[in-house]
Amino acid sequence: MGFNCGIVGLPNVGKSTLFNALTSTAQAEAANYPFCTIEPNVGRVALPDPRIDMLGKLSGSEKIIPTFLEVVDIAGLVRGASKGEGLGNQFLGHIREVDAVIEVLRCFDDPNITHVDESIDPLRDAETVETELMLADLDSVERRIDPLRKKATADRQAKIEVAVMEKVLAVLQDGKPARTAEMTAEEMPIFRHMQLITAKPVLYVCNVDEDSAAEGNEYSQRVIEKAEAEGSGVVIVSAAIESEVSQLGSQEERQEYLESLGLAEAGLDRLIRSGHALLDLITYLTTGPKESRAWTVRRGAAAPEAAGVIHSDFERGFICAEVINYDDFVACGSEQAAKDAGKMRQEGRDYIVQDGDVILFRFNV
């Protein structure tokens, strides 16, 4: 469905190392100098979900197909990017195209890895990134609002758009991101159409040293406090560990390595799930002898929209959705057993799909 998260941050904070580990590739050159990622690298990462593995076993599926999240690694931003410093124009152009922002903050000391500001302070780094993004949005709104104000004298739609822009302008001038502006239901589509960078949801990723991967450190604690105050998400990850994990051959080797470090799971698994949640997405499941598969849809989607994720014909010809709760499916052991036990129900066009629903769609060709 094209949902994607952009990985952003200052140079040398571990963005590209995380991207490489996420995608288990060397697409992004993790070199120790600014701007080594000049063009955005795009990777698709599978969402960890043991439910489809279980359904695959119960259904004897030939294939197991997870749902994916697209991740974009974007060149490092520096102070002055909103005025074109560094690779500012390219950076801002690329970040406008993503749906959500994963902001990587350096939370480790290492004299061998340079920092553009020559000291470690994740809150200062976050402020640098966010200030540049707000300045870019402010410039965008200021350029658009005056011509629209002239048009609004005789155009009702333009008048509504001006009202939205004025709300956004006020919060940006107050040093706050665009997403803090309060919008009515009528105004929200206009607000989204503006494609403002600071309107996008944000997940902070604290890149810590290996010894701090399990509990975090004083740097990451400060980021956690910031995220809690904003209502943003935060994940603690050691890019160095994740890089090592991604190079291990089997899942058993990876799990054994993580356990030796006192970690229950890979930090990147938490990161992928958090990115998925950041976009307010849910997963529903389909299963059968040929394949068990996870599908992504926005939270609040009705059954026909969810059917359309599989194929547009499913949405156009939607008749009903035959739904089994995942836990009921597993408890019964098969689709037929769940049906015999009265656990399958037929839902119509108004049904709101829930995370973990196991669905069979009926439709007219």
Stockholm file with secondary structure:
# STOCKHOLM 1.0

chainA/1-365         MGFNCGIVGLPNVGKSTLFNALTSTAQAEAANYPFCTIEPNVGRVALPDPRIDMLGKLSGSEKIIPTFLEVVDIAGLVRGASKGEGLGNQFLGHIREVDAVIEVLRCFDDPNITHVDESIDPLRDAETVETELMLADLDSVERRIDPLRKKATADRQAKIEVAVMEKVLAVLQDGKPARTAEMTAEEMPIFRHMQLITAKPVLYVCNVDEDSAAEGNEYSQRVIEKAEAEGSGVVIVSAAIESEVSQLGSQEERQEYLESLGLAEAGLDRLIRSGHALLDLITYLTTGPKESRAWTVRRGAAAPEAAGVIHSDFERGFICAEVINYDDFVACGSEQAAKDAGKMRQEGRDYIVQDGDVILFRFNV
#=GR chainA/1-365 SS CCCEEEEECSTTSSHHHHHHHHHTSCCSCCCSSTTCCCSCEEEEEECCCHHHHHHHHHHTCSEEECCEEEEEECCCCCTTGGGTCTTHHHHHHHHTTSSEEEEEEEECCCTTSCCTTSSCCHHHHHHHHHHHHHHHHHHHHHHHHHHHHHHHTSCHHHHHHHHHHHHHHHHHHTTCCGGGSCCCTTTHHHHHHTCCGGGSCEEEEEEECGGGTTTCCHHHHHHHHHHHHHTCEEEEECHHHHHHHHTCSSHHHHHHHHHHTTCSSCHHHHHHHHHHHHTTEEEEEECCSSEEEEEEEETTCBHHHHHHHHCHHHHHTEEEEEEECHHHHHHHSSHHHHHHTTCEEEECTTCBCCTTCEEEEEECC
#=GC SS_cons         CCCEEEEECSTTSSHHHHHHHHHTSCCSCCCSSTTCCCSCEEEEEECCCHHHHHHHHHHTCSEEECCEEEEEECCCCCTTGGGTCTTHHHHHHHHTTSSEEEEEEEECCCTTSCCTTSSCCHHHHHHHHHHHHHHHHHHHHHHHHHHHHHHHTSCHHHHHHHHHHHHHHHHHHTTCCGGGSCCCTTTHHHHHHTCCGGGSCEEEEEEECGGGTTTCCHHHHHHHHHHHHHTCEEEEECHHHHHHHHTCSSHHHHHHHHHHTTCSSCHHHHHHHHHHHHTTEEEEEECCSSEEEEEEEETTCBHHHHHHHHCHHHHHTEEEEEEECHHHHHHHSSHHHHHHTTCEEEECTTCBCCTTCEEEEEECC
//
